[in-house]
């Protein structure tokens, strides 16, 4: 079975800036700040309880927040920094 990742966007992003985010396909760049290792992936953005979440394949991002920067690129060109939350499968 496929593994899934959930990424919570930082609360600094206002909901009205991302209005209409439901079912948006986004690009994800996950990079180690110290080593420069970079993973590129895509995911699906959706809103739930006033927060924006990204669901993507677990092999497309680095699984940590320490020394890792996760950037999300929306179709309108907006770029935001995100936090890794969890990996799960089943």
Secondary structure in CASP SS format (residue, H / E / C, confidence):
PFRMAT SS
TARGET T0000
AUTHOR 0000-0000-0000
METHOD secondary structure of the structure
MODEL  1
X C 1.00
X C 1.00
X E 1.00
X E 1.00
X E 1.00
X E 1.00
X E 1.00
X E 1.00
X E 1.00
X C 1.00
X C 1.00
X C 1.00
X C 1.00
X C 1.00
X H 1.00
X H 1.00
X H 1.00
X H 1.00
X C 1.00
X C 1.00
X C 1.00
X C 1.00
X C 1.00
X E 1.00
X E 1.00
X E 1.00
X E 1.00
X E 1.00
X E 1.00
X E 1.00
X E 1.00
X E 1.00
X C 1.00
X C 1.00
X C 1.00
X C 1.00
X C 1.00
X E 1.00
X E 1.00
X E 1.00
X E 1.00
X E 1.00
X E 1.00
X E 1.00
X E 1.00
X E 1.00
X E 1.00
X E 1.00
X C 1.00
X C 1.00
X E 1.00
X E 1.00
X E 1.00
X E 1.00
X E 1.00
X E 1.00
X E 1.00
X H 1.00
X H 1.00
X H 1.00
X C 1.00
X C 1.00
X C 1.00
X C 1.00
X C 1.00
X C 1.00
X C 1.00
X E 1.00
X E 1.00
X E 1.00
X E 1.00
X E 1.00
X E 1.00
X C 1.00
X C 1.00
X C 1.00
X C 1.00
X C 1.00
X E 1.00
X E 1.00
X E 1.00
X E 1.00
X E 1.00
X E 1.00
X E 1.00
X E 1.00
X E 1.00
X E 1.00
X E 1.00
X C 1.00
END
